[in-house]
């Protein structure tokens, strides 16, 4: 079914290519979902940015009151709600928001940058109290909903306004990937001032262009395979692949969002099914290593079409893997490759305030001579 859909959507590729040109590689985040043999699912993603996010672990308790940001850009003037599900993950810029995380019901997901395309709803001041800012969409979803189906039903009932995020000097341009404990996946985008929600059988998301463009682009790569092609016989001559790995010639290897989407699609589909979600978590980290951006290879300028308002050197600030079955959020940072774990089953989800935990612990090494 997915293959037929990809062939159909490929017909839109020529039109999408025109959209791609000015926005093809801003903020190199990559994400996907893996299924384990025990029925569990594991979500993995990298976080790249040209500006230090200074992320911390954040824990938002259940039954906790939150008021969002209104169209005026002031915190506390938007929609108010009481959290239904305790949630943990990472924040950014010291704000009480979630950039990436999982809730106690097993709904997980993250924000991925979408500059040049994301445009939120035009919310009049009189309707401000029914709206939130773009950077509050994920914390709203994770603290209110247990499944992708609930998100699809509930998110259209609120507005997402165009208030400015001070750290970026513009509304946070992003789209969101979500996965629930049943394996359902969803992409949320606000384009042209309209909410768009896409079921995501690929489970993959990167950055701009929009999700439907990426799916259409996959139609160009359906011949890629994890298996070597069969040798070609021409009379007495046999032409065989020179090495293993010959099933994926033409696999794009650059740092652009379209290239990473194709690679993540192939890697996640080719990955062997792990017996347990714990084993799949280890596998997810290994796959994500393929998307680690070393400092210097991507440089951004605020005044360029791809800069997204930020000048800097883009690098993988952190890599996160979420075991949706065990409700475990695992993270490795640029300065510390040791895996640190937030186990939501042990977190203070009945607390009276939001908890943050620094991620600046020094890396440790094992001295083999001791």
C-alpha positions in Angstrom: 0.0 0.0 0.0 2.8 2.4 0.9 4.6 1.6 -2.4 1.5 2.5 -4.4 1.1 5.7 -2.5 4.7 6.6 -3.1 4.3 6.1 -6.9 1.2 8.2 -6.9 2.7 11.0 -4.9 5.9 11.0 -7.0 3.8 12.7 -9.7 3.9 15.9 -7.6 7.7 15.9 -7.4 8.4 18.4 -10.2 6.2 21.0 -8.5 7.8 20.2 -5.1 11.2 20.7 -6.4 10.5 24.4 -7.0 9.5 24.7 -3.4 12.7 22.9 -2.2 15.2 25.3 -3.7 15.2 28.1 -1.1 14.7 26.0 2.0 16.5 22.7 1.5 18.8 22.4 4.5 17.9 24.4 7.6 18.4 22.6 11.0 19.4 19.0 10.4 17.1 17.0 12.8 16.2 13.4 11.8 13.7 11.1 13.4 12.1 7.6 12.9 10.3 4.8 14.7 11.3 1.1 15.2 9.1 -1.8 16.1 10.4 -4.5 18.5 9.4 -8.2 18.7 7.7 -7.8 22.1 5.2 -5.3 20.6 7.0 -2.2 21.9 8.1 0.7 19.8 11.1 3.0 20.0 11.3 6.5 18.7 14.7 8.1 17.9 15.8 11.5 16.8 18.8 13.9 16.6 18.7 17.6 17.4 20.8 20.0 15.4 20.8 23.7 15.6 23.1 26.7 14.8 22.3 28.3 18.2 22.8 26.6 21.6 19.5 25.4 22.9 20.9 24.8 26.4 18.5 21.9 26.8 17.6 20.4 30.2 15.6 17.4 31.1 12.1 18.6 32.0 9.4 16.8 34.0 5.8 18.1 33.9 3.5 16.6 36.5 -0.1 15.5 35.9 -2.9 17.7 37.3 -0.7 20.7 36.8 -2.1 24.1 35.6 -0.4 25.7 32.5 -1.3 28.9 30.7 0.1 29.4 27.3 1.3 32.5 25.4 -1.3 34.7 23.7 -1.0 36.5 20.4 0.5 39.5 22.2 3.6 37.3 22.9 3.1 37.5 26.7 3.3 34.3 28.7 0.1 33.6 30.6 -2.3 35.4 28.3 -3.2 32.4 26.2 -5.1 29.1 26.6 -5.2 27.6 30.1 -5.3 23.8 30.7 -4.7 21.3 33.5 -2.3 18.5 32.5 -3.9 15.1 32.2 -0.7 13.1 31.7 2.7 13.5 33.3 5.4 14.1 30.7 9.2 14.1 30.5 11.7 15.1 27.9 13.9 18.0 27.0 13.3 21.8 26.9 15.1 24.7 25.2 16.3 28.2 26.2 15.3 27.5 29.9 11.6 27.7 29.0 8.9 25.5 30.5 8.2 23.8 27.2 9.0 20.4 25.7 11.1 20.2 22.5 11.1 16.4 22.6 9.5 13.9 25.0 7.1 11.2 26.1 4.1 11.0 28.4 3.0 8.4 30.8 0.5 6.9 28.3 3.3 6.2 25.8 2.7 9.1 23.4 6.1 10.5 22.2 7.4 13.0 19.8 9.4 16.1 19.0 9.7 19.4 17.2 11.7 19.6 14.0 12.6 22.9 12.4 10.6 24.0 9.3 11.8 27.5 8.3 10.3 29.1 5.3 7.1 27.1 5.4 5.6 27.2 8.9 3.0 29.9 9.1 0.6 29.8 12.1 -3.0 30.9 12.5 -4.0 34.5 12.5 -5.6 34.8 16.0 -7.4 38.0 16.9 -6.7 39.4 20.3 -10.3 38.6 21.4 -9.6 34.9 20.8 -6.2 34.9 22.4 -7.3 32.8 25.4 -8.1 29.9 23.0 -4.6 29.9 21.6 -1.1 29.0 22.4 2.3 29.8 20.8 4.0 27.5 18.3 6.7 26.4 20.8 3.9 25.3 23.2 2.2 22.8 20.8 4.2 19.8 21.8 3.8 20.3 25.6 0.1 20.8 24.9 -0.2 17.6 22.9 1.8 15.4 25.3 0.1 16.6 28.5 -3.4 16.3 27.0 -3.5 13.2 24.8 -2.7 9.5 25.0 -2.8 8.5 21.4 -2.4 9.8 17.9 -6.2 9.4 17.4 -6.8 11.7 20.3 -4.4 14.3 19.0 -6.2 14.3 15.6 -9.5 14.9 17.3 -8.4 17.4 19.9 -5.7 19.6 18.3 -8.1 21.3 15.8 -10.1 22.6 18.7 -7.4 25.1 19.7 -5.5 27.9 17.8 -1.8 28.3 17.4 -1.0 32.0 17.2 1.9 33.9 15.6 3.5 35.2 18.8 7.3 35.7 18.7 9.7 33.4 20.5 12.3 35.9 21.9 15.3 33.6 21.4 14.6 33.3 17.7 13.0 36.8 17.2 10.2 35.1 15.3 7.5 32.4 15.8 9.3 29.0 16.2 9.1 27.5 12.6 8.6 23.8 13.2 6.6 20.8 12.5 6.0 17.9 14.9 6.3 14.2 14.7 4.2 12.0 17.1 4.1 8.3 17.8 1.9 6.4 20.2 2.3 3.1 22.0 0.4 1.2 19.3 2.9 2.4 16.6 0.6 5.0 15.0 2.5 8.0 13.7 1.4 11.5 12.8 3.0 14.7 11.4 1.6 18.1 12.4 2.3 21.1 10.3 0.9 24.7 10.1 1.3 25.9 6.6 -0.4 28.9 5.0 -2.1 29.6 8.4 -3.8 26.2 8.4 -3.4 23.1 10.5 -2.4 20.1 8.5 -2.1 16.6 10.0 -0.7 13.7 8.1 -0.8 10.0 9.0 2.8 8.8 8.6 3.3 5.2 7.6 7.0 6.0 6.9 7.4 7.0 10.6 10.3 9.3 9.4 10.6 13.1 9.6 13.4 15.5 9.0 13.1 19.2 8.1 11.9 21.4 5.2 10.2 20.9 2.7 6.8 19.8 4.0 6.1 16.1 4.8 4.1 15.5 1.6 7.0 16.6 -0.5 9.3 14.1 1.3 6.9 11.3 0.7 6.7 12.2 -3.0 10.5 12.3 -3.2 10.7 8.7 -1.9 9.2 7.6 -5.2 12.7 8.3 -6.7 14.4 5.8 -4.5 12.2 2.7 -4.5 14.9 0.6 -6.1 17.2 1.0 -3.1 17.7 -2.2 -1.2 19.7 -3.7 1.7 20.4 -6.7 -0.5 23.0 -6.9 -3.2 21.7 -7.2 -6.8 22.0 -10.6 -8.5 25.0 -11.0 -10.9 24.4 -10.3 -14.5 25.4 -13.1 -17.0 26.4 -12.1 -20.5 27.3 -15.4 -22.2 30.5 -16.6 -20.5 30.9 -13.2 -18.7 29.5 -12.7 -15.2 29.3 -9.2 -13.9 28.9 -9.2 -10.1 28.8 -6.4 -7.5 32.3 -5.5 -6.4 31.4 -5.6 -2.7 28.6 -5.8 -0.3 26.4 -2.7 0.0 25.7 -2.6 -3.7 22.0 -2.6 -3.2 21.8 1.1 -2.5 23.7 2.9 -5.3 22.5 6.5 -5.5 21.6 6.6 -1.8 22.0 10.4 -1.1 24.7 11.0 1.4 24.7 14.8 1.8 23.4 16.7 4.9 20.3 18.1 3.3 16.9 17.3 4.8 15.6 15.4 1.7 18.8 13.2 1.7 18.4 12.5 5.4 14.8 11.6 5.0 15.6 9.0 2.3 18.5 7.5 4.4 16.4 7.3 7.6 13.6 5.6 5.6 16.0 3.0 4.3 17.9 2.5 7.5 14.8 2.1 9.7 13.0 -0.2 7.2 16.2 -2.4 6.8 16.9 -2.6 10.5 16.4 -6.1 11.9 13.5 -6.5 14.4 14.9 -6.5 17.9 13.5 -9.0 20.4 12.6 -6.3 22.9 12.1 -2.6 23.0 15.2 -2.3 25.2 17.3 -3.9 22.4 15.6 -1.8 19.9 16.7 1.3 21.9 20.3 0.3 21.4 19.7 -0.3 17.7 18.1 3.2 17.4 21.2 4.8 18.8 23.4 3.0 16.3 21.1 4.1 13.4 21.2 7.7 14.7 25.0 7.7 14.6 24.6 7.9 10.8 23.1 11.3 11.2 25.6 12.8 13.6 26.6 16.2 12.3 30.2 17.2 13.1 30.9 20.9 13.8 31.8 22.9 10.7 30.2 21.0 7.9 27.0 23.0 8.1 27.3 26.8 8.5 24.3 29.0 8.6 23.7 32.7 8.1 20.8 34.6 9.4 20.3 36.6 6.3 20.4 33.6 3.9 17.3 31.7 2.6 18.3 28.6 4.6 19.5 30.4 7.8 16.2 30.4 9.6 17.2 33.6 11.3 20.3 32.1 13.0 24.0 32.5 12.2 26.2 29.7 13.5 27.8 26.3 13.0 25.3 23.5 13.1 26.1 20.4 15.1 24.3 17.5 16.8 23.6 19.0 20.2 21.9 15.8 21.5 20.5 12.5 20.4 17.4 11.0 22.1 15.8 7.6 22.1 12.4 6.9 23.7 11.2 3.4 24.6 7.4 3.9 24.4 6.7 0.6 26.1 8.9 1.2 29.1 8.3 5.0 29.2 12.0 5.6 29.2 13.6 8.8 27.7 17.3 8.3 26.9 19.6 11.0 25.8 23.3 11.6 24.8 24.7 15.0 24.4 27.6 16.5 22.3 29.8 16.8 25.3 28.8 13.5 27.0 28.1 10.4 24.9 27.1 8.5 28.0 23.4 7.5 27.9 21.4 9.2 30.6 17.9 7.9 31.3 14.7 9.4 32.6 12.3 6.6 33.7 8.8 8.1 33.8 7.6 5.3 36.0 9.9 6.6 38.7 9.5 10.4 38.0 7.7 12.8 40.3 4.5 12.9 38.2 2.4 13.9 41.2 4.5 16.9 42.0 3.3 20.4 42.4 5.8 22.1 40.0 7.8 21.5 36.9 11.2 19.9 37.5 14.3 20.4 35.4 17.6 18.4 35.5 20.8 19.8 34.0 22.5 17.9 31.2 25.9 19.3 31.7 27.3 16.3 33.7 30.9 15.7 32.7 31.7 12.6 30.6 33.3 9.7 32.4 35.9 7.3 31.1 36.9 3.8 32.1 40.6 3.4 32.9 41.4 -0.1 31.7 44.6 -0.2 33.7 42.8 0.1 37.0 
